Amino acid sequence: MNEYIGLLLTAGLALLVACLMMGLQMLLGPYKPTPEKSEPFECGVRPFESPRGNFSVKFYLVAMLFILFDVEIVWFFPWAVILREFRWTAFAEMTLFASVLVLGFAYAWKKGALEWEK
């Protein structure tokens, strides 16, 4: 349990500093709203459309698939580091993992999840 004391102290200190900054800002900072301050600001130019525009569902699907496959591919680095130590066991496990990854990618491709326009 002693290993986690430094981590807990760091997290507690970070939380304390964040709360202190937000609290001091609310206590000491001026609050004078004006219509000009409430307008959205975009590089010094008045915005020509609402900042809350609609995105296509395909955008979110492609983004989620990218994150999913990107995070899974990150597992290849530790595998490469320990490959010599575990030899065939690590190779067999990573082959299974990679085959599941490739099957998932092929399924997403076949279903058209990677197609932007249909």
A tleap script that builds the chain and sets N, CA, C and O, in Angstrom:
source leaprc.protein.ff14SB
mol = sequence {
  NMET ASN GLU TYR ILE GLY LEU LEU LEU THR
  ALA GLY LEU ALA LEU LEU VAL ALA CYS LEU
  MET MET GLY LEU GLN MET LEU LEU GLY PRO
  TYR LYS PRO THR PRO GLU LYS SER GLU PRO
  PHE GLU CYS GLY VAL ARG PRO PHE GLU SER
  PRO ARG GLY ASN PHE SER VAL LYS PHE TYR
  LEU VAL ALA MET LEU PHE ILE LEU PHE ASP
  VAL GLU ILE VAL TRP PHE PHE PRO TRP ALA
  VAL ILE LEU ARG GLU PHE ARG TRP THR ALA
  PHE ALA GLU MET THR LEU PHE ALA SER VAL
  LEU VAL LEU GLY PHE ALA TYR ALA TRP LYS
  LYS GLY ALA LEU GLU TRP GLU CLYS
}
set mol.1.N position { 0.826 -1.192 0.000 }
set mol.1.CA position { 0.000 0.000 0.000 }
set mol.1.C position { 0.876 1.264 0.000 }
set mol.1.O position { 0.419 2.327 -0.420 }
set mol.2.N position { 2.104 1.158 0.459 }
set mol.2.CA position { 2.986 2.317 0.503 }
set mol.2.C position { 3.319 2.850 -0.888 }
set mol.2.O position { 3.659 4.024 -1.037 }
set mol.3.N position { 3.223 1.991 -1.912 }
set mol.3.CA position { 3.537 2.426 -3.264 }
set mol.3.C position { 2.543 3.468 -3.770 }
set mol.3.O position { 2.874 4.283 -4.631 }
set mol.4.N position { 1.336 3.437 -3.236 }
set mol.4.CA position { 0.290 4.316 -3.734 }
set mol.4.C position { 0.208 5.647 -2.990 }
set mol.4.O position { -0.576 6.513 -3.376 }
set mol.5.N position { 0.982 5.825 -1.956 }
set mol.5.CA position { 0.913 7.064 -1.177 }
set mol.5.C position { 1.332 8.259 -2.034 }
set mol.5.O position { 0.674 9.298 -1.997 }
set mol.6.N position { 2.396 8.131 -2.793 }
set mol.6.CA position { 2.838 9.221 -3.669 }
set mol.6.C position { 1.794 9.565 -4.721 }
set mol.6.O position { 1.559 10.736 -5.020 }
set mol.7.N position { 1.175 8.540 -5.274 }
set mol.7.CA position { 0.131 8.755 -6.271 }
set mol.7.C position { -1.073 9.465 -5.662 }
set mol.7.O position { -1.617 10.396 -6.256 }
set mol.8.N position { -1.483 9.029 -4.492 }
set mol.8.CA position { -2.620 9.653 -3.806 }
set mol.8.C position { -2.310 11.092 -3.406 }
set mol.8.O position { -3.172 11.964 -3.515 }
set mol.9.N position { -1.096 11.346 -2.948 }
set mol.9.CA position { -0.711 12.712 -2.590 }
set mol.9.C position { -0.704 13.619 -3.818 }
set mol.9.O position { -1.160 14.760 -3.743 }
set mol.10.N position { -0.199 13.131 -4.938 }
set mol.10.CA position { -0.171 13.914 -6.161 }
set mol.10.C position { -1.583 14.222 -6.651 }
set mol.10.O position { -1.880 15.354 -7.031 }
set mol.11.N position { -2.455 13.211 -6.640 }
set mol.11.CA position { -3.838 13.420 -7.061 }
set mol.11.C position { -4.546 14.385 -6.117 }
set mol.11.O position { -5.296 15.252 -6.566 }
set mol.12.N position { -4.316 14.241 -4.825 }
set mol.12.CA position { -4.934 15.143 -3.857 }
set mol.12.C position { -4.447 16.572 -4.014 }
set mol.12.O position { -5.237 17.511 -3.922 }
set mol.13.N position { -3.153 16.745 -4.250 }
set mol.13.CA position { -2.598 18.080 -4.455 }
set mol.13.C position { -3.159 18.714 -5.731 }
set mol.13.O position { -3.484 19.901 -5.744 }
set mol.14.N position { -3.270 17.932 -6.792 }
set mol.14.CA position { -3.833 18.444 -8.048 }
set mol.14.C position { -5.287 18.856 -7.862 }
set mol.14.O position { -5.708 19.893 -8.375 }
set mol.15.N position { -6.048 18.064 -7.142 }
set mol.15.CA position { -7.447 18.406 -6.865 }
set mol.15.C position { -7.546 19.658 -6.009 }
set mol.15.O position { -8.404 20.508 -6.249 }
set mol.16.N position { -6.685 19.779 -5.022 }
set mol.16.CA position { -6.674 20.962 -4.160 }
set mol.16.C position { -6.336 22.227 -4.944 }
set mol.16.O position { -6.984 23.258 -4.762 }
set mol.17.N position { -5.330 22.156 -5.811 }
set mol.17.CA position { -4.946 23.319 -6.612 }
set mol.17.C position { -6.078 23.702 -7.568 }
set mol.17.O position { -6.367 24.888 -7.729 }
set mol.18.N position { -6.718 22.729 -8.197 }
set mol.18.CA position { -7.818 23.018 -9.122 }
set mol.18.C position { -8.985 23.664 -8.385 }
set mol.18.O position { -9.550 24.647 -8.863 }
set mol.19.N position { -9.348 23.127 -7.238 }
set mol.19.CA position { -10.448 23.707 -6.451 }
set mol.19.C position { -10.086 25.098 -5.947 }
set mol.19.O position { -10.930 25.995 -5.943 }
set mol.20.N position { -8.858 25.283 -5.528 }
set mol.20.CA position { -8.404 26.582 -5.052 }
set mol.20.C position { -8.456 27.628 -6.169 }
set mol.20.O position { -8.904 28.752 -5.945 }
set mol.21.N position { -8.004 27.265 -7.359 }
set mol.21.CA position { -8.048 28.202 -8.490 }
set mol.21.C position { -9.478 28.571 -8.856 }
set mol.21.O position { -9.779 29.743 -9.086 }
set mol.22.N position { -10.361 27.579 -8.910 }
set mol.22.CA position { -11.751 27.868 -9.255 }
set mol.22.C position { -12.434 28.684 -8.174 }
set mol.22.O position { -13.202 29.599 -8.474 }
set mol.23.N position { -12.161 28.360 -6.921 }
set mol.23.CA position { -12.765 29.101 -5.819 }
set mol.23.C position { -12.293 30.541 -5.763 }
set mol.23.O position { -13.105 31.447 -5.577 }
set mol.24.N position { -10.990 30.772 -5.920 }
set mol.24.CA position { -10.467 32.136 -5.903 }
set mol.24.C position { -10.989 32.949 -7.078 }
set mol.24.O position { -11.253 34.144 -6.942 }
set mol.25.N position { -11.138 32.313 -8.219 }
set mol.25.CA position { -11.675 33.018 -9.379 }
set mol.25.C position { -13.104 33.453 -9.125 }
set mol.25.O position { -13.490 34.560 -9.502 }
set mol.26.N position { -13.890 32.605 -8.495 }
set mol.26.CA position { -15.281 32.956 -8.217 }
set mol.26.C position { -15.378 34.035 -7.138 }
set mol.26.O position { -16.277 34.875 -7.182 }
set mol.27.N position { -14.474 34.016 -6.185 }
set mol.27.CA position { -14.510 35.005 -5.104 }
set mol.27.C position { -13.925 36.354 -5.514 }
set mol.27.O position { -14.492 37.399 -5.193 }
set mol.28.N position { -12.807 36.338 -6.212 }
set mol.28.CA position { -12.080 37.564 -6.502 }
set mol.28.C position { -12.325 38.145 -7.889 }
set mol.28.O position { -12.124 39.341 -8.098 }
set mol.29.N position { -12.749 37.329 -8.826 }
set mol.29.CA position { -12.905 37.797 -10.199 }
set mol.29.C position { -14.158 38.634 -10.383 }
set mol.29.O position { -15.183 38.367 -9.755 }
set mol.30.N position { -14.085 39.642 -11.239 }
set mol.30.CA position { -15.269 40.464 -11.494 }
set mol.30.C position { -16.265 39.713 -12.374 }
set mol.30.O position { -15.881 38.965 -13.274 }
set mol.31.N position { -17.529 39.923 -12.101 }
set mol.31.CA position { -18.584 39.305 -12.897 }
set mol.31.C position { -19.468 40.419 -13.441 }
set mol.31.O position { -20.389 40.885 -12.770 }
set mol.32.N position { -19.173 40.834 -14.659 }
set mol.32.CA position { -19.929 41.902 -15.299 }
set mol.32.C position { -20.305 41.449 -16.713 }
set mol.32.O position { -19.619 41.797 -17.674 }
set mol.33.N position { -21.379 40.683 -16.847 }
set mol.33.CA position { -21.755 40.214 -18.184 }
set mol.33.C position { -22.306 41.349 -19.038 }
set mol.33.O position { -23.045 42.209 -18.558 }
set mol.34.N position { -21.935 41.333 -20.303 }
set mol.34.CA position { -22.458 42.285 -21.275 }
set mol.34.C position { -22.881 41.497 -22.512 }
set mol.34.O position { -22.438 40.365 -22.703 }
set mol.35.N position { -23.722 42.074 -23.341 }
set mol.35.CA position { -24.122 41.354 -24.559 }
set mol.35.C position { -22.938 41.011 -25.465 }
set mol.35.O position { -22.938 39.968 -26.119 }
set mol.36.N position { -21.933 41.884 -25.503 }
set mol.36.CA position { -20.761 41.603 -26.335 }
set mol.36.C position { -19.982 40.399 -25.820 }
set mol.36.O position { -19.463 39.607 -26.607 }
set mol.37.N position { -19.902 40.263 -24.493 }
set mol.37.CA position { -19.172 39.127 -23.921 }
set mol.37.C position { -19.922 37.816 -24.110 }
set mol.37.O position { -19.314 36.746 -24.110 }
set mol.38.N position { -21.238 37.893 -24.272 }
set mol.38.CA position { -22.044 36.687 -24.426 }
set mol.38.C position { -22.058 36.156 -25.855 }
set mol.38.O position { -22.476 35.023 -26.089 }
set mol.39.N position { -21.604 36.964 -26.814 }
set mol.39.CA position { -21.575 36.517 -28.200 }
set mol.39.C position { -20.439 35.518 -28.422 }
set mol.39.O position { -19.383 35.622 -27.798 }
set mol.40.N position { -20.661 34.555 -29.310 }
set mol.40.CA position { -19.558 33.654 -29.648 }
set mol.40.C position { -18.468 34.403 -30.403 }
set mol.40.O position { -18.763 35.301 -31.192 }
set mol.41.N position { -17.227 34.044 -30.166 }
set mol.41.CA position { -16.087 34.715 -30.777 }
set mol.41.C position { -15.336 33.715 -31.639 }
set mol.41.O position { -14.983 32.628 -31.182 }
set mol.42.N position { -15.096 34.090 -32.886 }
set mol.42.CA position { -14.424 33.166 -33.795 }
set mol.42.C position { -13.383 33.923 -34.601 }
set mol.42.O position { -13.688 34.425 -35.683 }
set mol.43.N position { -12.179 34.013 -34.103 }
set mol.43.CA position { -11.048 34.636 -34.786 }
set mol.43.C position { -11.308 36.093 -35.164 }
set mol.43.O position { -10.837 36.552 -36.205 }
set mol.44.N position { -12.033 36.806 -34.355 }
set mol.44.CA position { -12.288 38.206 -34.618 }
set mol.44.C position { -13.376 38.468 -35.642 }
set mol.44.O position { -13.649 39.623 -35.967 }
set mol.45.N position { -13.998 37.431 -36.150 }
set mol.45.CA position { -15.036 37.574 -37.165 }
set mol.45.C position { -16.349 37.066 -36.577 }
set mol.45.O position { -16.372 36.063 -35.865 }
set mol.46.N position { -17.433 37.760 -36.878 }
set mol.46.CA position { -18.729 37.286 -36.398 }
set mol.46.C position { -19.025 35.924 -37.043 }
set mol.46.O position { -18.853 35.756 -38.250 }
set mol.47.N position { -19.468 34.965 -36.239 }
set mol.47.CA position { -19.744 33.637 -36.801 }
set mol.47.C position { -20.922 33.696 -37.771 }
set mol.47.O position { -21.885 34.432 -37.555 }
set mol.48.N position { -20.831 32.910 -38.841 }
set mol.48.CA position { -21.881 32.922 -39.854 }
set mol.48.C position { -22.894 31.800 -39.652 }
set mol.48.O position { -23.883 31.729 -40.382 }
set mol.49.N position { -22.666 30.917 -38.671 }
set mol.49.CA position { -23.638 29.882 -38.353 }
set mol.49.C position { -23.505 29.508 -36.891 }
set mol.49.O position { -22.570 29.935 -36.214 }
set mol.50.N position { -24.432 28.721 -36.413 }
set mol.50.CA position { -24.436 28.319 -35.013 }
set mol.50.C position { -23.221 27.444 -34.710 }
set mol.50.O position { -22.875 26.570 -35.504 }
set mol.51.N position { -22.574 27.674 -33.569 }
set mol.51.CA position { -21.428 26.827 -33.229 }
set mol.51.C position { -21.840 25.400 -32.893 }
set mol.51.O position { -20.992 24.510 -32.832 }
set mol.52.N position { -23.101 25.179 -32.679 }
set mol.52.CA position { -23.600 23.843 -32.362 }
set mol.52.C position { -24.170 23.185 -33.611 }
set mol.52.O position { -25.345 22.819 -33.650 }
set mol.53.N position { -23.334 23.037 -34.623 }
set mol.53.CA position { -23.771 22.427 -35.869 }
set mol.53.C position { -23.960 20.926 -35.716 }
set mol.53.O position { -23.451 20.319 -34.774 }
set mol.54.N position { -24.687 20.342 -36.637 }
set mol.54.CA position { -24.939 18.905 -36.608 }
set mol.54.C position { -23.830 18.173 -37.356 }
set mol.54.O position { -23.385 18.618 -38.414 }
set mol.55.N position { -23.398 17.070 -36.809 }
set mol.55.CA position { -22.434 16.209 -37.465 }
set mol.55.C position { -23.149 14.943 -37.892 }
set mol.55.O position { -24.113 14.507 -37.262 }
set mol.56.N position { -22.667 14.375 -38.953 }
set mol.56.CA position { -23.231 13.125 -39.436 }
set mol.56.C position { -22.912 11.999 -38.453 }
set mol.56.O position { -21.876 12.006 -37.788 }
set mol.57.N position { -23.821 11.041 -38.380 }
set mol.57.CA position { -23.589 9.880 -37.520 }
set mol.57.C position { -22.376 9.104 -38.019 }
set mol.57.O position { -21.679 8.473 -37.226 }
set mol.58.N position { -22.119 9.144 -39.312 }
set mol.58.CA position { -20.954 8.456 -39.868 }
set mol.58.C position { -19.654 9.014 -39.287 }
set mol.58.O position { -18.690 8.276 -39.084 }
set mol.59.N position { -19.635 10.317 -39.022 }
set mol.59.CA position { -18.444 10.918 -38.430 }
set mol.59.C position { -18.153 10.272 -37.079 }
set mol.59.O position { -17.012 9.899 -36.805 }
set mol.60.N position { -19.168 10.137 -36.239 }
set mol.60.CA position { -18.975 9.542 -34.921 }
set mol.60.C position { -18.613 8.063 -35.031 }
set mol.60.O position { -17.795 7.567 -34.257 }
set mol.61.N position { -19.207 7.368 -35.970 }
set mol.61.CA position { -18.908 5.949 -36.150 }
set mol.61.C position { -17.450 5.746 -36.556 }
set mol.61.O position { -16.757 4.893 -36.001 }
set mol.62.N position { -16.997 6.524 -37.514 }
set mol.62.CA position { -15.602 6.413 -37.953 }
set mol.62.C position { -14.651 6.804 -36.825 }
set mol.62.O position { -13.610 6.173 -36.643 }
set mol.63.N position { -15.005 7.845 -36.065 }
set mol.63.CA position { -14.164 8.261 -34.941 }
set mol.63.C position { -14.084 7.171 -33.880 }
set mol.63.O position { -13.004 6.900 -33.354 }
set mol.64.N position { -15.207 6.546 -33.561 }
set mol.64.CA position { -15.198 5.473 -32.555 }
set mol.64.C position { -14.418 4.267 -33.040 }
set mol.64.O position { -13.686 3.651 -32.266 }
set mol.65.N position { -14.565 3.922 -34.310 }
set mol.65.CA position { -13.795 2.798 -34.852 }
set mol.65.C position { -12.304 3.101 -34.844 }
set mol.65.O position { -11.490 2.225 -34.552 }
set mol.66.N position { -11.946 4.339 -35.164 }
set mol.66.CA position { -10.527 4.709 -35.122 }
set mol.66.C position { -9.973 4.551 -33.713 }
set mol.66.O position { -8.906 3.967 -33.522 }
set mol.67.N position { -10.695 5.069 -32.732 }
set mol.67.CA position { -10.227 4.973 -31.346 }
set mol.67.C position { -10.144 3.510 -30.920 }
set mol.67.O position { -9.175 3.108 -30.277 }
set mol.68.N position { -11.143 2.720 -31.269 }
set mol.68.CA position { -11.156 1.306 -30.896 }
set mol.68.C position { -9.952 0.575 -31.473 }
set mol.68.O position { -9.230 -0.101 -30.740 }
set mol.69.N position { -9.728 0.699 -32.764 }
set mol.69.CA position { -8.608 -0.021 -33.388 }
set mol.69.C position { -7.264 0.579 -32.990 }
set mol.69.O position { -6.276 -0.146 -32.878 }
set mol.70.N position { -7.215 1.875 -32.778 }
set mol.70.CA position { -5.973 2.512 -32.365 }
set mol.70.C position { -5.549 2.025 -30.979 }
set mol.70.O position { -4.376 1.724 -30.761 }
set mol.71.N position { -6.479 1.948 -30.059 }
set mol.71.CA position { -6.165 1.482 -28.706 }
set mol.71.C position { -5.774 0.007 -28.729 }
set mol.71.O position { -4.887 -0.409 -27.984 }
set mol.72.N position { -6.421 -0.776 -29.569 }
set mol.72.CA position { -6.058 -2.191 -29.646 }
set mol.72.C position { -4.665 -2.378 -30.234 }
set mol.72.O position { -3.922 -3.259 -29.802 }
set mol.73.N position { -4.310 -1.564 -31.207 }
set mol.73.CA position { -2.997 -1.702 -31.833 }
set mol.73.C position { -1.881 -1.291 -30.878 }
set mol.73.O position { -0.742 -1.728 -31.042 }
set mol.74.N position { -2.184 -0.469 -29.898 }
set mol.74.CA position { -1.177 -0.076 -28.902 }
set mol.74.C position { -0.645 -1.294 -28.153 }
set mol.74.O position { 0.468 -1.256 -27.629 }
set mol.75.N position { -1.421 -2.369 -28.095 }
set mol.75.CA position { -0.968 -3.577 -27.393 }
set mol.75.C position { 0.158 -4.300 -28.117 }
set mol.75.O position { 0.799 -5.177 -27.536 }
set mol.76.N position { 0.407 -3.955 -29.356 }
set mol.76.CA position { 1.496 -4.607 -30.084 }
set mol.76.C position { 2.873 -4.200 -29.560 }
set mol.76.O position { 3.810 -4.995 -29.638 }
set mol.77.N position { 3.018 -3.010 -29.039 }
set mol.77.CA position { 4.333 -2.579 -28.546 }
set mol.77.C position { 4.795 -3.397 -27.344 }
set mol.77.O position { 5.910 -3.918 -27.374 }
set mol.78.N position { 3.978 -3.538 -26.268 }
set mol.78.CA position { 4.458 -4.377 -25.160 }
set mol.78.C position { 4.694 -5.824 -25.584 }
set mol.78.O position { 5.583 -6.494 -25.058 }
set mol.79.N position { 3.907 -6.293 -26.520 }
set mol.79.CA position { 4.100 -7.655 -27.005 }
set mol.79.C position { 5.468 -7.789 -27.669 }
set mol.79.O position { 6.166 -8.782 -27.463 }
set mol.80.N position { 5.846 -6.806 -28.454 }
set mol.80.CA position { 7.143 -6.860 -29.118 }
set mol.80.C position { 8.285 -6.819 -28.113 }
set mol.80.O position { 9.347 -7.393 -28.353 }
set mol.81.N position { 8.072 -6.146 -26.996 }
set mol.81.CA position { 9.118 -6.038 -25.978 }
set mol.81.C position { 9.336 -7.377 -25.269 }
set mol.81.O position { 10.475 -7.737 -24.972 }
set mol.82.N position { 8.254 -8.121 -24.995 }
set mol.82.CA position { 8.384 -9.371 -24.226 }
set mol.82.C position { 8.405 -10.617 -25.097 }
set mol.82.O position { 8.392 -11.731 -24.573 }
set mol.83.N position { 8.437 -10.455 -26.399 }
set mol.83.CA position { 8.359 -11.611 -27.294 }
set mol.83.C position { 9.501 -12.599 -27.066 }
set mol.83.O position { 9.270 -13.808 -27.026 }
set mol.84.N position { 10.710 -12.108 -26.917 }
set mol.84.CA position { 11.842 -13.027 -26.726 }
set mol.84.C position { 11.769 -13.778 -25.405 }
set mol.84.O position { 12.247 -14.908 -25.298 }
set mol.85.N position { 11.173 -13.150 -24.404 }
set mol.85.CA position { 11.092 -13.782 -23.088 }
set mol.85.C position { 10.081 -14.932 -23.071 }
set mol.85.O position { 10.348 -15.982 -22.486 }
set mol.86.N position { 8.935 -14.740 -23.704 }
set mol.86.CA position { 7.880 -15.755 -23.645 }
set mol.86.C position { 7.807 -16.624 -24.898 }
set mol.86.O position { 7.098 -17.631 -24.909 }
set mol.87.N position { 8.507 -16.260 -25.917 }
set mol.87.CA position { 8.647 -17.011 -27.161 }
set mol.87.C position { 7.315 -17.420 -27.783 }
set mol.87.O position { 6.506 -16.558 -28.126 }
set mol.88.N position { 7.075 -18.727 -27.933 }
set mol.88.CA position { 5.899 -19.212 -28.666 }
set mol.88.C position { 4.590 -18.906 -27.963 }
set mol.88.O position { 3.568 -18.737 -28.627 }
set mol.89.N position { 4.590 -18.832 -26.654 }
set mol.89.CA position { 3.348 -18.525 -25.935 }
set mol.89.C position { 2.870 -17.124 -26.292 }
set mol.89.O position { 1.698 -16.920 -26.607 }
set mol.90.N position { 3.770 -16.177 -26.243 }
set mol.90.CA position { 3.412 -14.795 -26.582 }
set mol.90.C position { 3.037 -14.683 -28.051 }
set mol.90.O position { 2.122 -13.940 -28.405 }
set mol.91.N position { 3.738 -15.418 -28.909 }
set mol.91.CA position { 3.424 -15.361 -30.333 }
set mol.91.C position { 2.029 -15.916 -30.610 }
set mol.91.O position { 1.281 -15.346 -31.404 }
set mol.92.N position { 1.681 -17.016 -29.963 }
set mol.92.CA position { 0.357 -17.617 -30.161 }
set mol.92.C position { -0.746 -16.695 -29.638 }
set mol.92.O position { -1.776 -16.518 -30.289 }
set mol.93.N position { -0.525 -16.115 -28.466 }
set mol.93.CA position { -1.544 -15.214 -27.911 }
set mol.93.C position { -1.725 -13.975 -28.775 }
set mol.93.O position { -2.852 -13.529 -28.990 }
set mol.94.N position { -0.621 -13.410 -29.276 }
set mol.94.CA position { -0.752 -12.217 -30.104 }
set mol.94.C position { -1.326 -12.559 -31.466 }
set mol.94.O position { -2.015 -11.733 -32.064 }
set mol.95.N position { -1.063 -13.746 -31.966 }
set mol.95.CA position { -1.686 -14.171 -33.214 }
set mol.95.C position { -3.197 -14.265 -33.042 }
set mol.95.O position { -3.947 -13.839 -33.920 }
set mol.96.N position { -3.641 -14.809 -31.940 }
set mol.96.CA position { -5.074 -14.874 -31.652 }
set mol.96.C position { -5.660 -13.469 -31.527 }
set mol.96.O position { -6.719 -13.182 -32.085 }
set mol.97.N position { -4.978 -12.609 -30.803 }
set mol.97.CA position { -5.435 -11.229 -30.633 }
set mol.97.C position { -5.509 -10.511 -31.973 }
set mol.97.O position { -6.496 -9.835 -32.264 }
set mol.98.N position { -4.468 -10.655 -32.791 }
set mol.98.CA position { -4.440 -9.991 -34.094 }
set mol.98.C position { -5.521 -10.545 -35.013 }
set mol.98.O position { -6.108 -9.797 -35.796 }
set mol.99.N position { -5.791 -11.842 -34.929 }
set mol.99.CA position { -6.841 -12.408 -35.779 }
set mol.99.C position { -8.217 -11.872 -35.381 }
set mol.99.O position { -9.050 -11.611 -36.249 }
set mol.100.N position { -8.462 -11.708 -34.092 }
set mol.100.CA position { -9.721 -11.105 -33.652 }
set mol.100.C position { -9.808 -9.658 -34.121 }
set mol.100.O position { -10.871 -9.195 -34.534 }
set mol.101.N position { -8.691 -8.950 -34.055 }
set mol.101.CA position { -8.641 -7.567 -34.529 }
set mol.101.C position { -8.913 -7.486 -36.029 }
set mol.101.O position { -9.665 -6.620 -36.475 }
set mol.102.N position { -8.316 -8.367 -36.798 }
set mol.102.CA position { -8.523 -8.381 -38.249 }
set mol.102.C position { -9.958 -8.779 -38.582 }
set mol.102.O position { -10.554 -8.215 -39.499 }
set mol.103.N position { -10.515 -9.731 -37.861 }
set mol.103.CA position { -11.911 -10.114 -38.088 }
set mol.103.C position { -12.859 -8.953 -37.794 }
set mol.103.O position { -13.813 -8.728 -38.538 }
set mol.104.N position { -12.602 -8.220 -36.720 }
set mol.104.CA position { -13.419 -7.047 -36.406 }
set mol.104.C position { -13.305 -5.980 -37.467 }
set mol.104.O position { -14.297 -5.348 -37.830 }
set mol.105.N position { -12.094 -5.774 -37.968 }
set mol.105.CA position { -11.881 -4.793 -39.035 }
set mol.105.C position { -12.592 -5.229 -40.319 }
set mol.105.O position { -13.220 -4.410 -40.989 }
set mol.106.N position { -12.496 -6.512 -40.659 }
set mol.106.CA position { -13.160 -7.024 -41.861 }
set mol.106.C position { -14.677 -6.909 -41.726 }
set mol.106.O position { -15.358 -6.577 -42.696 }
set mol.107.N position { -15.207 -7.179 -40.543 }
set mol.107.CA position { -16.649 -7.051 -40.311 }
set mol.107.C position { -17.099 -5.601 -40.481 }
set mol.107.O position { -18.113 -5.335 -41.126 }
set mol.108.N position { -16.344 -4.663 -39.901 }
set mol.108.CA position { -16.694 -3.248 -40.037 }
set mol.108.C position { -16.596 -2.819 -41.495 }
set mol.108.O position { -17.422 -2.037 -41.965 }
set mol.109.N position { -15.612 -3.313 -42.205 }
set mol.109.CA position { -15.448 -2.968 -43.615 }
set mol.109.C position { -16.608 -3.528 -44.442 }
set mol.109.O position { -17.158 -2.835 -45.299 }
set mol.110.N position { -16.978 -4.796 -44.178 }
set mol.110.CA position { -18.068 -5.439 -44.930 }
set mol.110.C position { -19.402 -4.757 -44.671 }
set mol.110.O position { -20.223 -4.640 -45.581 }
set mol.111.N position { -19.626 -4.309 -43.453 }
set mol.111.CA position { -20.881 -3.638 -43.108 }
set mol.111.C position { -20.938 -2.212 -43.639 }
set mol.111.O position { -21.986 -1.570 -43.572 }
set mol.112.N position { -19.827 -1.708 -44.167 }
set mol.112.CA position { -19.803 -0.362 -44.725 }
set mol.112.C position { -19.576 0.722 -43.695 }
set mol.112.O position { -19.874 1.889 -43.950 }
set mol.113.N position { -19.056 0.359 -42.536 }
set mol.113.CA position { -18.825 1.341 -41.485 }
set mol.113.C position { -17.689 2.291 -41.849 }
set mol.113.O position { -17.601 3.384 -41.289 }
set mol.114.N position { -16.827 1.898 -42.768 }
set mol.114.CA position { -15.711 2.745 -43.161 }
set mol.114.C position { -16.006 3.578 -44.405 }
set mol.114.O position { -15.177 4.384 -44.828 }
set mol.115.N position { -17.179 3.386 -44.986 }
set mol.115.CA position { -17.589 4.157 -46.169 }
set mol.115.C position { -18.177 5.480 -45.703 }
set mol.115.O position { -19.092 5.502 -44.879 }
set mol.116.N position { -17.655 6.580 -46.227 }
set mol.116.CA position { -18.187 7.867 -45.828 }
set mol.116.C position { -19.506 8.147 -46.521 }
set mol.116.O position { -20.435 8.660 -45.898 }
set mol.117.N position { -19.603 7.820 -47.798 }
set mol.117.CA position { -20.847 8.029 -48.557 }
set mol.117.C position { -21.302 6.712 -49.115 }
set mol.117.O position { -20.489 5.882 -49.524 }
set mol.118.N position { -22.618 6.516 -49.133 }
set mol.118.CA position { -23.172 5.272 -49.696 }
set mol.118.C position { -23.960 5.572 -50.931 }
set mol.118.O position { -24.506 4.660 -51.552 }
savepdb mol mol.pdb
quit
